[in-house]
Amino acid sequence: YIGKGDILYTWSPDSKLVAATGSSRVVQILDRFGALIDQVVPPSASVCTMLCWNKTSDMLAIIQKNSKILTLYNLKSRKSKHEKISVTGKHISIIRWSPGSVDQIAIAMSNGNLLLYNVGNDDYSATYNSGKKRVVSLAWSET
């Protein structure tokens, strides 16, 4: 059950799965025929503001409104991990997976701070301050 109101959804890069959520905040993982594969319940009571699949469609990143917790759902193990982001900023504003072979995710905070998180080795590789304004878009270069 997704709830009433607006629905947030994203297709996996291989177009085999869709992740969808609404006011219930529970993220439903469905196959392309609509069959329920799994459900992810993020830790906060807030609605989800962004869902983002990694390049290989086996990891889903979830952020919630006014939250500093990044939820990572592993499709293979069917387990969720809740990572509290400890850099300054009120909440996560946007996330973007690396298009490369390493499962690395860029995380931008509401105050302009940006950090790179390597999911594979559970390591924060870099932190940048891009100013005092909220980051509204992220993109990776090929190099």
N, C-alpha and C positions, 0 to 999 in steps of 0.2 A: 504494500500500500504506500503510495507516494505522498498522499495528502492533497489538500485543496490548494488552489492558486497556481502560481507559475511553476513550471517544471524546468529543471536544469538537467541537461543530458550531454553526453559526448560519446561518439563512436570510437572504438579502438582503431589504431592505424591499419590493422588487417581486416577491418570491417566485419569481424565475426561476433563482436560483443558491443553492447551499449550499456553505459552506466547512467542511471537516472535517479534523481532525487527531487523532493519538493518540500512542502512545509513540515512533513514528518521527520525530516533530516536523515532518515534511513536511506542509504544508497543501495539501489537494486542493481545487480549485475544480471543482464539478460542476454541470451543468445539472439541471433538475428531473426529467429522465428518467434521470439517473445517468451521463451521458456526461462523461468527463473533459475539462474546458476548459483547465486549466493546473495547475501545481504551484508552490508557493512554499516555498523552503527558508530558514527564518530562520537568522541567523548563529550563535547559541549552540547547544550540544549539549543544552540543557534542553528539556523539554516545553513546549508552548504552554499558557498559562493563560487567555487571553482572545482571542477573535476578534470584531471589531466592524465592520460595514459602515457606510459613510456613507449619508446620506439618499437619494442618487441611485443607489446600488448599483454605483458604478464605482470605489470605493476601499475596500480592506479594511485595517484596522489589526490588528496581531498583537503580543501581548506574550508573553514567555516567563518561566518560573520563575527568580527571582533574577537578573533582567537589567534593565539600564538602557537597553536598546536597543528602540526602537519600530520595527517593520517596517511599512512602508506599501506595499501592493501596488496598482498602478494597472491595472484591468481593461482599459482601452482600449489602453494601450501594452504591457501584459503585462510590466511591469518592476517591480522591487522597489527600495525605498529603505530604508536602515537609518539611523535617526536616533538618535545617542547623546544621551540626556538628561543635561544637565550640572548640574542642580540637586542639592542634597544629598538623600540618601536612598539606601538600599541597593539598592532595585529599584522598578520600576513596580508599583503594586498594582492599579490599575483605570484604564480609559479610557472616554470617552464622546464621540461625535461631536455637534456642534451640530446642532439640528434646523433651523437657519436656512439661508439660501442660501450662506453662506460655508463653505468646508471648513475648519472650526476644530475642534480636538479638545482636550478637557480631559484632562490626564494627572495622576494622583495618585500620589505616591511613598509608600513604606513608612513614612516618618517624618512624614507629614501635610502635606508640601509639595504644592502644586497649581500647575500651570502651564497656560496656554492657548497652543496652538500653531496658527498659521495655515499650513496645508499649502500653500495656493495661492502665498503669497509667501515661504514658508520663514522665518517670523518668530515669535519668542516674544513674545506681546503682553503678558502679565502673569504674575507669579509671586506666589503667596499662601502664607502659612504658617498652616495651620488648627489647629496644635497639635503635639503630639509623638506622637500615635497614628496608626496606619495608617488611611487613608480606605478605607471598604468599599463605598460607594455614591456615585454621582454622578448628578445630574439637572440639566437646563437648564430655565430658565423661558422663557416665551414673549416676555418683554419685554427 
